Amino acid sequence: MENPQDIFSSNGGCLIDIVIEKYLVESKESVSHVQLACSMQDCAFPLDGTELCIWNTEDPSHQLLILRGHHQPITAMAFGNKVNPLLICSASLDYVIMWNLEECREKVLQAYPLLSLFIDAESRQLVTGCADGQLWIFSLMDGHHYRRVARVDLRKKTETFSTRRVKSGLCSQPEESHLPSTSALGKGEQVEVTFPVLRLAPCDLSLIPNSACGCLSSENTQCVWIGSSVGLFVFNLANLEVEAALYYKDFQSLSILLAGSCALRNRTADRKALCLLASLFGGKIAVLEINPAALVRAQQCPSVGQSLSVPASFCVLPTSPLYLGIAKEKSTKAASQQRCAARNVMKDQRLVFHSKVRSSGYASAPHVTMFSPKTNIKSEGKGSSRRRSRCAWEAYPVECAVPTKPGPQVTAAPTCARVCCIQYSGDGQWLACGLANHLSLVFDASLTGTPAVFSGHDGAVNAVCWSQDRRWLLSAAQDGTLRVWSARGAELALLLGKDMFSKPIQSAQFYYIDAFILLSSGPEFQLLKYHIDTCKDEIKRYKQKSKSKLICRLSMTGAVDMTSLSAVNDFYSHIVLTAGRNRTVEVFDLNAGCSAAVIAEAHSRPVHQICQNKGSSFTTQQPQAYNLFLTTAIGDGMRLWDLRTLRCERHFEGHPTRGYPCGIAFSPCGRFAACGAEDRHAYVYEMGSSTYSHRLAGHTDTVTGVAFNPSAPQHGAHLHTTELYKGRREKCVLLPPASTGKHLEEKWDELCGAFRGRFKRRKPCLSYYGHSGTGERFPSQIY
C-alpha cells in the first residue's frame, strides 16, 4: 500500500499547497452532531453551546461576530439564499431565530487593534484609538445605530497642522527649551510612520479664559487629549483638527522621549493637566505637569479676522473700488436730471379770465351720458388671484422640520444633458437652471405654459444668478461669455464676449445690491460696472446699447486659478471669498481693495464651491450668523468656517464624495446645510452636530447639486447622469414641504394626481420642478 505523502509528491505537488488551515477555534461544548453552515464569504458555527459565531473569510482582522440569544445549545443553522440581505437561521431546543447579518454588523464597532476608548457625554459620541494611529468616532444618539461619524489619521492631521502654521506665517516661534515646535516634521527627521493612540482623555478648555486661548473659542469647543508614543495632542471633535501638539523630543528637560503608556487627568484647581508616562524602552516612569492655556496660546495663530465682517460695518472709503463705481453713477444721474429739469422749465405768464367762453361748454349740462364707469369689478380669473397670493408673503418658519418625504422624479432634459446649476429667485417664485446643452431655463411656479428658454451660449452653462430685484438673470458658460437676460421677456440685455476674459468664467454673480457684476476667470476676479438699456432702435436694432466697464481686478496670492467665488448681494457687504487650486481660501476686502486674509490648507483638495449663509427676505438671523460660510472639496467632506476667527468650526464628512464635485447649500434659517453625494442620496446636517440628521433617498445617480427654497421649508436636488449611462435622461427629484398644514397637503396630493394623469396621456419631452405662490413645490411637464 502506498504512503499518502508519496501519492501527492509523485504529481509534483506539495502538501502545504494542497490544504491550508486558515482559522482554528476551540469550543467548550462538543459540536460533533451540530449542523454547520457556510456561505460565499461567511462561516457559521456554535461556540460554547449557546453562542452563534460568524467568521468572515475576507476580514483581515479575523474577528468573530458573536450573536447571543439562545439559552439552550444550538443544534442547527443555515444561511439564506439571498446575498443582500444575508440571513442566517439558528435553531435550539428553546428558540428558532432569524438573524440579519448586515444589521448585526452595524451594531458592532470595529476598530482594530483597539488601544483606548473615550465617551463624550455632551456630544454623545464614542471615540476609539487604535495602534495604527487611527481615530474612529461613532454616534451614540438614538436612531443612529452606532453610525460612524468620522475616521481620522492622526499622523496626517499633525502634518496638516504643521503645514498650516508654516504657511500662515502669523505664529510666533516658540523657545526651544520651553515651548513645543512642530517644525520638526518638515525637516526630514526620523519619525514614526504611525502615531499609536495610547490614551484618550477629556480636555476641558472651558476652565481656560478665552483671552488665554487666542482665537480658539472655549465655550463650544469639545476637545480631547490624545496621548501617543511621540507626544500629546489636543484634538477638536467638532472640526476634526489638531489644535495643539506637544512633542517629547522638543523639550530637553524631559527624560522620556518615546512613551509606551500614558495616563492623563485635568486639574480644576490650577487649570493644569497631569500626565503619567512610562518609557517604551526601559523602566522609567515620569509625571508631567502641562499648562493647556500656554500650550494652546503658543500654537494658535493671532485672530486676524476679528475686524472682518460680512455685513458692512464701515462706510465706503473714497479710495475703494466700490466708491468709484457708485460715485460715477450718482454724478451721471445728477447731470441727466439737471438737463431734464432745464428742458422742462417754463416762463411764468399772465392768466386772463374773460367773462364768457363759448367754446368751453362748462356752463351747460352734458347732452348725452356716454358711459358710466363700473367700479365694483370682481375678478374671476385665476391669474389675478395667483398674483395676489404672491404678494401675500409669509415669514419663513424658523423651527421648521426638514422635508424627508421624497416627491416624484421628473425628467429635466430631453437628452443626456445634465443640470449644471440651479438657483431660486429671492422671492422663491422662480427657479433657474443651467444645462449642459447650452440652454438656461426659468420655471414659473404657476405651472402654466412652458418655461422660458434662454439660448445663445455655445458651451455648458456653469453659473446662473438672479438679480436682487428679480428683473435680470445672469448666465455664464464654458464658451467664455457672460450674458444678462431680461427675466420677463427672455431677451438678451448685455453680452460680454470672449475677448474680455483670458480663460473661461468659473463663477459669476450680481454684487452690492445689483450695482456690480462679480466674476472669476483664471487667477483673478473682476468687478464690472454695467448699464442696461432696453430701448430698441429700429434702424440700429443689432447694436447693443447696454455697456459695462471694468472697475478693478484682483488676483489670488501665488497667481493660482480660482475654483470658486462667493459674495452677498442681498445687503451691502465688502467681503469677497475666493478659493484656489492650491487648496487655500482667500478673503478680499473691496472696501480696502486688497486681500485681507488667507486660509492655508483649507481642504486636502481644491475647494470647488463656497456657500455663504445669506439668509432670505422671509427670515431674519443674528448679524453674527452671516459670517458663517461652507466649503467643500472632493473626498474631504464639508467644512463650516467663521470669518471672524478664520477657523474651521465644524467638519461634516458623513456623505461619500470621492470622485465627483457635489454641491452644497445653506438653509434660509441657517440651521441646516444640505449636500449631494455619490451614493444617490442627499444629506442634511444640523449646524450643531457633526453627523447627518437626514439621509434623503429617491435618486438614481449621483446628486450633484441642492438648493433650498427661500420662502418655504423645502429644498430641491438635481442629479447628474454620467457617461456610463448614456441611455438615461437627466432627472430632478423634488421633496414636498414639511407638515405645514392640512390644506397644503391636500393641494400637494391634488397636484401630484394631476401630474400623473398628464404623464399617462402624453409622452414628456421636458419636465421641471418649482413651487406655487403659497410655498408648495410640485412637478410639471412640458410637451
ZAMARGU-4260 file (C-alpha; in steps of 0.2 Angstrom, whole numbers, plus 5000, padded with zeros to 4 digits):
<rodrens>
0) 5000/5000/5000 | 5007/5017/4995 | 5010/5031/5008 | 4999/5046/5005 | 5013/5058/5005
5) 5021/5048/4991 | 5005/5050/4981 | 5005/5069/4982 | 5023/5071/4979 | 5023/5060/4964
10) 5012/5073/4955 | 5025/5087/4958 | 5014/5095/4971 | 5017/5100/4989 | 5007/5096/5005
15) 5007/5114/5010 | 5000/5120/4993 | 4986/5107/4994 | 4977/5112/5011 | 4980/5126/5022
20) 4972/5128/5039 | 4965/5146/5039 | 4957/5148/5056 | 4956/5137/5072 | 4944/5140/5087
25) 4941/5129/5102 | 4923/5127/5110 | 4919/5121/5127 | 4905/5111/5121 | 4906/5097/5108
30) 4899/5102/5091 | 4901/5084/5083 | 4882/5082/5080 | 4878/5100/5075 | 4873/5106/5058
35) 4886/5119/5052 | 4883/5132/5038 | 4894/5141/5025 | 4890/5154/5013 | 4901/5163/5000
40) 4910/5174/5012 | 4904/5168/5030 | 4906/5153/5040 | 4894/5149/5055 | 4896/5138/5070
45) 4891/5137/5088 | 4903/5142/5102 | 4902/5136/5119 | 4885/5129/5115 | 4873/5144/5115
50) 4883/5157/5106 | 4882/5159/5087 | 4899/5164/5079 | 4901/5171/5061 | 4918/5171/5054
55) 4921/5182/5038 | 4934/5175/5026 | 4938/5192/5019 | 4940/5201/5036 | 4959/5203/5038
60) 4957/5205/5057 | 4948/5188/5059 | 4936/5195/5071 | 4922/5184/5076 | 4904/5191/5076
65) 4896/5183/5091 | 4877/5183/5092 | 4869/5179/5108 | 4850/5175/5110 | 4849/5156/5113
70) 4848/5149/5131 | 4849/5131/5125 | 4863/5123/5115 | 4862/5127/5096 | 4858/5111/5086
75) 4857/5118/5068 | 4860/5133/5057 | 4858/5138/5039 | 4861/5153/5028 | 4848/5161/5017
80) 4848/5160/4998 | 4849/5179/4995 | 4866/5188/4996 | 4858/5205/5001 | 4852/5205/5014
85) 4861/5190/5021 | 4851/5180/5033 | 4855/5165/5044 | 4843/5155/5054 | 4849/5146/5070
90) 4839/5133/5080 | 4839/5126/5098 | 4828/5117/5110 | 4820/5134/5115 | 4821/5146/5100
95) 4822/5147/5081 | 4830/5164/5077 | 4832/5173/5061 | 4847/5185/5060 | 4851/5199/5048
100) 4870/5199/5047 | 4870/5217/5040 | 4861/5224/5054 | 4871/5214/5067 | 4887/5220/5060
105) 4881/5238/5060 | 4880/5237/5079 | 4897/5230/5081 | 4910/5244/5082 | 4926/5238/5073
110) 4942/5247/5076 | 4956/5235/5077 | 4968/5234/5085 | 4959/5244/5099 | 4970/5253/5112
115) 4959/5266/5120 | 4941/5272/5122 | 4933/5288/5126 | 4914/5293/5128 | 4909/5311/5126
120) 4893/5313/5135 | 4889/5331/5129 | 4890/5326/5110 | 4885/5308/5113 | 4900/5301/5103
125) 4911/5286/5106 | 4930/5289/5101 | 4941/5274/5099 | 4960/5275/5097 | 4970/5261/5088
130) 4988/5256/5087 | 4989/5261/5069 | 4986/5279/5073 | 4968/5279/5068 | 4954/5288/5077
135) 4936/5281/5074 | 4921/5292/5080 | 4904/5284/5082 | 4887/5292/5086 | 4878/5286/5101
140) 4862/5296/5098 | 4845/5287/5097 | 4841/5280/5080 | 4859/5282/5073 | 4863/5264/5076
145) 4881/5267/5081 | 4884/5276/5065 | 4902/5281/5061 | 4904/5299/5061 | 4922/5300/5055
150) 4939/5291/5053 | 4954/5302/5057 | 4973/5298/5053 | 4982/5306/5067 | 4999/5307/5058
155) 4991/5317/5043 | 4981/5329/5054 | 4998/5333/5063 | 5006/5336/5046 | 4992/5347/5041
160) 4993/5357/5057 | 5011/5360/5055 | 5009/5365/5037 | 4995/5377/5040 | 5006/5386/5054
165) 5021/5387/5042 | 5011/5394/5028 | 5001/5407/5038 | 5017/5414/5044 | 5007/5423/5058
170) 5013/5412/5073 | 5027/5417/5084 | 5042/5405/5085 | 5042/5397/5102 | 5058/5395/5113
175) 5066/5378/5111 | 5068/5375/5129 | 5051/5380/5135 | 5038/5379/5121 | 5035/5365/5108
180) 5039/5366/5090 | 5030/5357/5076 | 5043/5361/5063 | 5052/5345/5066 | 5041/5335/5054
185) 5046/5346/5039 | 5065/5344/5041 | 5066/5325/5036 | 5070/5319/5054 | 5067/5301/5058
190) 5049/5299/5065 | 5037/5285/5066 | 5026/5281/5052 | 5010/5280/5063 | 5006/5288/5080
195) 4998/5274/5091 | 4984/5281/5101 | 4989/5276/5119 | 4976/5285/5129 | 4961/5297/5126
200) 4956/5309/5140 | 4944/5324/5141 | 4952/5341/5138 | 4941/5354/5146 | 4945/5371/5139
205) 4930/5380/5147 | 4941/5382/5163 | 4953/5392/5152 | 4948/5411/5149 | 4945/5415/5130
210) 4959/5428/5131 | 4971/5414/5135 | 4966/5403/5121 | 4968/5416/5107 | 4955/5414/5093
215) 4950/5396/5099 | 4933/5399/5107 | 4932/5388/5123 | 4914/5390/5125 | 4908/5377/5112
220) 4924/5368/5109 | 4924/5350/5113 | 4942/5343/5114 | 4951/5328/5120 | 4969/5324/5125
225) 4977/5311/5114 | 4992/5303/5121 | 5004/5295/5109 | 5021/5287/5109 | 5029/5303/5102
230) 5019/5317/5111 | 5002/5324/5117 | 4989/5332/5106 | 4974/5342/5109 | 4961/5336/5096
235) 4945/5345/5092 | 4930/5334/5090 | 4919/5347/5081 | 4931/5351/5066 | 4942/5335/5067
240) 4958/5346/5068 | 4973/5346/5080 | 4973/5362/5090 | 4990/5360/5099 | 5004/5347/5098
245) 5017/5344/5111 | 5032/5333/5106 | 5043/5325/5120 | 5059/5327/5110 | 5056/5346/5108
250) 5059/5348/5127 | 5077/5344/5133 | 5072/5343/5151 | 5061/5328/5148 | 5068/5311/5152
255) 5056/5300/5142 | 5056/5304/5123 | 5047/5289/5117 | 5032/5283/5128 | 5025/5265/5129
260) 5010/5270/5140 | 5002/5286/5147 | 4988/5292/5158 | 4980/5310/5158 | 4970/5320/5170
265) 4964/5338/5171 | 4965/5348/5187 | 4951/5360/5191 | 4961/5369/5205 | 4975/5377/5195
270) 4968/5373/5177 | 4983/5362/5173 | 4984/5344/5167 | 4994/5329/5174 | 5002/5316/5163
275) 5009/5300/5169 | 5022/5292/5156 | 5030/5276/5155 | 5045/5273/5144 | 5044/5262/5129
280) 5062/5256/5132 | 5067/5254/5150 | 5059/5256/5166 | 5057/5275/5168 | 5041/5282/5174
285) 5038/5301/5174 | 5025/5313/5179 | 5022/5329/5169 | 5013/5345/5173 | 5006/5353/5157
290) 4999/5371/5156 | 4985/5369/5142 | 4982/5388/5141 | 5001/5391/5137 | 5001/5377/5125
295) 4986/5382/5115 | 4991/5401/5116 | 5009/5397/5109 | 5002/5387/5094 | 4986/5397/5089
300) 4988/5410/5076 | 4983/5428/5081 | 4964/5432/5077 | 4967/5442/5062 | 4950/5440/5056
305) 4941/5449/5071 | 4939/5465/5061 | 4932/5456/5046 | 4913/5455/5044 | 4901/5451/5030
310) 4888/5464/5034 | 4896/5481/5030 | 4901/5489/5047 | 4910/5504/5039 | 4906/5517/5026
315) 4914/5515/5009 | 4931/5524/5008 | 4935/5536/4995 | 4949/5525/4988 | 4938/5510/4987
320) 4933/5502/4970 | 4915/5502/4976 | 4915/5521/4980 | 4922/5524/4962 | 4908/5515/4954
325) 4894/5522/4964 | 4901/5540/4963 | 4901/5540/4944 | 4884/5533/4944 | 4877/5546/4955
330) 4886/5560/4946 | 4879/5554/4929 | 4862/5553/4936 | 4863/5571/4943 | 4869/5578/4927
335) 4855/5570/4917 | 4842/5576/4930 | 4848/5593/4928 | 4847/5593/4909 | 4829/5586/4910
340) 4825/5600/4923 | 4832/5613/4912 | 4821/5607/4897 | 4805/5607/4907 | 4807/5625/4914
345) 4793/5636/4908 | 4792/5655/4910 | 4778/5662/4920 | 4765/5671/4910 | 4749/5681/4915
350) 4732/5672/4915 | 4717/5682/4908 | 4700/5677/4913 | 4686/5683/4901 | 4668/5685/4906
355) 4662/5671/4894 | 4670/5657/4885 | 4658/5650/4872 | 4669/5635/4867 | 4671/5629/4885
360) 4654/5621/4887 | 4656/5621/4906 | 4641/5632/4909 | 4629/5620/4901 | 4624/5602/4906
365) 4630/5587/4896 | 4619/5582/4882 | 4622/5563/4882 | 4629/5551/4895 | 4642/5542/4886
370) 4647/5529/4898 | 4646/5525/4917 | 4661/5518/4924 | 4659/5501/4934 | 4669/5501/4950
375) 4663/5485/4958 | 4673/5473/4947 | 4676/5456/4954 | 4689/5446/4945 | 4685/5428/4941
380) 4701/5424/4933 | 4714/5413/4941 | 4729/5424/4936 | 4725/5439/4947 | 4722/5428/4962
385) 4738/5420/4959 | 4746/5437/4958 | 4738/5442/4975 | 4744/5426/4983 | 4762/5430/4978
390) 4761/5447/4986 | 4754/5439/5002 | 4772/5434/5009 | 4773/5424/5025 | 4788/5423/5036
395) 4799/5408/5034 | 4796/5396/5049 | 4812/5396/5059 | 4808/5380/5069 | 4803/5370/5053
400) 4806/5352/5051 | 4817/5345/5037 | 4807/5338/5022 | 4810/5320/5022 | 4796/5313/5011
405) 4803/5310/4993 | 4792/5318/4979 | 4791/5312/4961 | 4805/5311/4949 | 4804/5321/4933
410) 4815/5322/4918 | 4824/5339/4917 | 4831/5337/4899 | 4826/5328/4884 | 4843/5320/4881
415) 4858/5316/4892 | 4862/5334/4895 | 4865/5337/4914 | 4859/5351/4925 | 4875/5360/4929
420) 4867/5373/4942 | 4851/5378/4950 | 4846/5394/4959 | 4830/5401/4966 | 4825/5419/4965
425) 4824/5429/4980 | 4805/5428/4982 | 4805/5409/4979 | 4794/5411/4964 | 4806/5407/4950
430) 4819/5393/4948 | 4833/5395/4935 | 4843/5380/4929 | 4859/5380/4918 | 4860/5365/4907
435) 4875/5356/4898 | 4866/5358/4882 | 4870/5377/4881 | 4852/5382/4887 | 4846/5390/4903
440) 4828/5388/4909 | 4817/5398/4920 | 4802/5389/4928 | 4786/5398/4934 | 4778/5392/4950
445) 4761/5393/4942 | 4765/5378/4931 | 4755/5386/4917 | 4763/5386/4900 | 4781/5382/4895
450) 4797/5388/4904 | 4806/5402/4897 | 4821/5396/4887 | 4837/5407/4886 | 4848/5401/4872
455) 4864/5409/4865 | 4878/5400/4873 | 4890/5389/4864 | 4895/5379/4880 | 4888/5371/4896
460) 4881/5384/4907 | 4890/5383/4923 | 4883/5398/4933 | 4866/5406/4934 | 4862/5421/4946
465) 4846/5431/4949 | 4847/5450/4952 | 4841/5456/4969 | 4826/5464/4961 | 4822/5448/4950
470) 4822/5458/4934 | 4838/5451/4927 | 4846/5434/4925 | 4864/5431/4923 | 4872/5416/4915
475) 4890/5411/4912 | 4896/5397/4901 | 4911/5387/4896 | 4912/5396/4880 | 4919/5411/4889
480) 4904/5423/4888 | 4893/5431/4901 | 4875/5436/4897 | 4862/5446/4906 | 4844/5442/4901
485) 4828/5451/4904 | 4818/5439/4916 | 4802/5444/4909 | 4804/5443/4890 | 4819/5431/4889
490) 4828/5444/4879 | 4847/5447/4879 | 4851/5463/4888 | 4870/5463/4890 | 4883/5452/4882
495) 4902/5451/4887 | 4912/5442/4874 | 4927/5430/4874 | 4939/5444/4871 | 4936/5451/4888
500) 4942/5436/4898 | 4958/5426/4896 | 4950/5410/4902 | 4933/5403/4904 | 4922/5410/4918
505) 4921/5399/4933 | 4909/5409/4944 | 4898/5425/4941 | 4885/5434/4951 | 4877/5451/4954
510) 4885/5461/4969 | 4882/5475/4980 | 4863/5475/4978 | 4864/5474/4959 | 4877/5488/4957
515) 4891/5477/4950 | 4894/5461/4942 | 4907/5450/4950 | 4916/5436/4940 | 4931/5425/4941
520) 4942/5420/4926 | 4958/5411/4928 | 4969/5418/4943 | 4959/5434/4945 | 4941/5440/4948
525) 4934/5456/4940 | 4922/5469/4947 | 4912/5476/4932 | 4900/5491/4932 | 4886/5489/4920
530) 4872/5499/4912 | 4857/5490/4904 | 4847/5500/4891 | 4832/5490/4884 | 4827/5504/4872
535) 4825/5497/4854 | 4831/5507/4839 | 4823/5501/4823 | 4837/5507/4812 | 4852/5500/4823
540) 4842/5486/4831 | 4858/5475/4831 | 4869/5487/4840 | 4870/5484/4859 | 4866/5499/4869
545) 4870/5491/4886 | 4888/5493/4891 | 4900/5488/4905 | 4916/5495/4912 | 4930/5486/4922
550) 4932/5494/4939 | 4946/5483/4946 | 4953/5466/4945 | 4962/5457/4959 | 4972/5441/4959
555) 4975/5427/4972 | 4991/5425/4981 | 5003/5415/4970 | 4993/5418/4955 | 4984/5402/4955
560) 4967/5399/4946 | 4951/5402/4955 | 4940/5387/4958 | 4925/5396/4967 | 4919/5413/4971
565) 4906/5420/4983 | 4899/5436/4989 | 4882/5443/4996 | 4871/5453/4985 | 4855/5454/4996
570) 4863/5468/5008 | 4879/5479/5007 | 4895/5469/5010 | 4913/5472/5006 | 4919/5454/5008
575) 4923/5443/4993 | 4928/5424/4996 | 4938/5415/4984 | 4946/5398/4983 | 4961/5392/4973
580) 4969/5376/4966 | 4982/5377/4979 | 4969/5372/4992 | 4968/5389/5000 | 4953/5401/5004
585) 4957/5419/5002 | 4947/5434/5009 | 4946/5450/4999 | 4940/5467/5007 | 4934/5478/4992
590) 4932/5492/5004 | 4951/5492/5005 | 4954/5485/4988 | 4966/5471/4993 | 4967/5454/5001
595) 4963/5453/5019 | 4967/5435/5024 | 4972/5419/5018 | 4967/5402/5025 | 4980/5389/5020
600) 4976/5371/5019 | 4958/5373/5020 | 4955/5356/5012 | 4965/5341/5007 | 4960/5345/4989
605) 4955/5361/4980 | 4938/5369/4985 | 4926/5368/4971 | 4912/5378/4980 | 4910/5391/4993
610) 4892/5394/5000 | 4889/5408/5012 | 4874/5410/5025 | 4865/5423/5015 | 4848/5420/5024
615) 4832/5426/5014 | 4820/5440/5014 | 4807/5429/5023 | 4818/5427/5039 | 4830/5436/5050
620) 4845/5430/5059 | 4858/5437/5071 | 4871/5448/5062 | 4885/5437/5068 | 4877/5422/5059
625) 4880/5430/5042 | 4899/5427/5045 | 4897/5408/5043 | 4901/5400/5026 | 4903/5382/5020
630) 4917/5375/5009 | 4918/5358/5001 | 4931/5348/4991 | 4931/5331/4983 | 4935/5317/4996
635) 4936/5329/5011 | 4918/5332/5015 | 4911/5349/5020 | 4918/5362/5032 | 4910/5376/5042
640) 4920/5392/5044 | 4919/5408/5054 | 4925/5424/5045 | 4928/5432/5062 | 4941/5420/5068
645) 4946/5412/5051 | 4944/5395/5059 | 4935/5379/5054 | 4921/5377/5067 | 4914/5360/5061
650) 4918/5346/5049 | 4905/5336/5040 | 4911/5320/5032 | 4896/5308/5033 | 4892/5309/5014
655) 4903/5300/5001 | 4911/5311/4988 | 4926/5303/4981 | 4927/5307/4963 | 4913/5320/4958
660) 4911/5338/4964 | 4894/5338/4974 | 4885/5354/4978 | 4881/5361/4995 | 4868/5374/5001
665) 4863/5384/5017 | 4845/5384/5023 | 4837/5401/5024 | 4835/5399/5043 | 4854/5395/5045
670) 4850/5379/5055 | 4854/5366/5041 | 4866/5363/5027 | 4862/5351/5013 | 4874/5342/5001
675) 4874/5330/4987 | 4883/5313/4987 | 4889/5299/4976 | 4878/5286/4984 | 4862/5293/4976
680) 4857/5302/4992 | 4856/5320/4998 | 4862/5323/5016 | 4855/5336/5028 | 4866/5341/5043
685) 4862/5352/5058 | 4874/5365/5062 | 4877/5359/5080 | 4881/5341/5075 | 4895/5333/5065
690) 4884/5318/5059 | 4870/5320/5047 | 4852/5321/5053 | 4843/5315/5037 | 4848/5305/5023
695) 4836/5308/5008 | 4833/5294/4996 | 4824/5293/4979 | 4838/5297/4967 | 4845/5286/4954
700) 4863/5293/4952 | 4875/5305/4959 | 4867/5320/4967 | 4877/5335/4961 | 4868/5350/4967
705) 4855/5355/4980 | 4845/5371/4983 | 4834/5377/4997 | 4818/5387/4993 | 4820/5404/5002
710) 4801/5406/5005 | 4796/5389/5011 | 4804/5374/5021 | 4808/5364/5006 | 4823/5360/4995
715) 4826/5353/4978 | 4840/5342/4971 | 4846/5338/4954 | 4857/5324/4949 | 4870/5320/4936
720) 4869/5306/4924 | 4887/5301/4919 | 4893/5295/4903 | 4891/5277/4908 | 4873/5278/4907
725) 4870/5286/4890 | 4853/5279/4888 | 4846/5288/4903 | 4840/5306/4905 | 4844/5319/4917
730) 4831/5319/4932 | 4826/5330/4946 | 4820/5324/4962 | 4808/5336/4972 | 4805/5335/4991
735) 4787/5341/4996 | 4785/5353/5010 | 4786/5348/5028 | 4770/5347/5039 | 4764/5365/5037
740) 4745/5362/5036 | 4731/5351/5030 | 4727/5362/5016 | 4744/5362/5009 | 4745/5343/5010
745) 4728/5341/5001 | 4734/5353/4987 | 4750/5343/4986 | 4741/5327/4983 | 4729/5335/4970
750) 4744/5342/4960 | 4753/5325/4961 | 4737/5317/4954 | 4735/5329/4940 | 4753/5327/4936
755) 4752/5308/4935 | 4736/5310/4924 | 4746/5321/4912 | 4760/5309/4912 | 4749/5295/4906
760) 4741/5304/4892 | 4757/5311/4883 | 4775/5307/4882 | 4785/5321/4890 | 4800/5329/4882
765) 4805/5341/4896 | 4800/5342/4914 | 4805/5353/4928 | 4800/5357/4946 | 4795/5373/4955
770) 4784/5379/4969 | 4767/5389/4970 | 4764/5406/4977 | 4760/5399/4994 | 4776/5390/4995
775) 4772/5372/4990 | 4783/5364/4976 | 4777/5352/4964 | 4782/5344/4947 | 4776/5349/4930
780) 4780/5344/4912 | 4781/5352/4896 | 4776/5344/4880
</rodrens>
